[in-house]
Amino acid sequence: MASHDTAAPPAKGGAAPGRPAPGELSEAEKKRRARLSRRWQRDIKWSPYTFVSPFFLLFLAFGLFPLIYTGWASLHQVELTAPTDMKWVGLRNYTRIFDDDFFWNAAKNTLTIGIISTVPQLLMALGIAHILNYRLRASTFYRVVILAPYATSIAAASLVFVLLFGRDYGMINWALDLVGFGPVDWQGDKWPSQIAVSTIIIWRWTGYNALIYLAAMQAIPNDLYESAALDGASRWQQFIHVTLPSLRPTILFTVVVSTIGASQVFGEPLLFDPNKGASGGGEHQFQTLGLYLYEQGWVNQHLGRASAIAWTMFLILIVIGIVNYVISRRLRASSGS
């Protein structure tokens, strides 16, 4: 009797049953790769937000929250000794500061100190940058030197200038006496005190603005200077007709930033005051808006009124920003046409 072979025929292709064909992935491997792919996609999507989240957390804690809180406090009568005890007064804090002669005195002082410090500062920075733009020996050393005042502490610089502008033993009055001028009360008189405070600001920020101008000058194509030289233009004419037009956006930027900085001047007049108070001199002759805010909030402890002053300064800065935007658009339109 013939025997029958009951064994199952081999699988097609010679592979054992239950095993993937060569080149195919098992189900476990497919699931593992799909899981890794989803994790990689989540990482690509959310990692940038994770990296920038510390900035936003710090901004919320130390930027946005104080801004909202001071805005809310400016509508209340609140003292620094009891910041949670608020009494609604609406816009009375704003109308009160606008009727305050000390506020307008501080605003005028801020304006004059800003003009006295900003105009010479930017002109000197432009000249220094123009000199450094040429090839000089040890140019890196000079750049570090002009930036050194910016890295100096405001307190240290102000105390040194207090000694220089001393009425009886200051070096400035000693030099003026050599050329026949009498002693000047740099801390007691209005205009001398504002000039002295502006000198500290000029000394500290000129080098910083000079490096900004220098970076912008080095971005100007050399072809423009070569064409001007072929036309017979001198270095002064090249500066007027090539350098300055190319620097218009940068000059506008430094003017706006310096104006904003001048409206927030605080450390220099505070430390220049011989009484080290927030009054800006015995007759408030160099009290700025920053000092006036500090005096109302931390000396007189009127937190609501100080918050109204802070918001008024903030609105002034917004107006400055809008003016900057309008002028920038017009400059771009004129250069484009």
Salt bridges, closest charged atoms under 4 A:
GLU29 OE2 - ARG32 NH2 2.76
GLU29 OE2 - ARG33 NE 3.07
GLU79 OE1 - HIS302 ND1 3.13
ASP168 OD1 - ARG167 NE 3.58
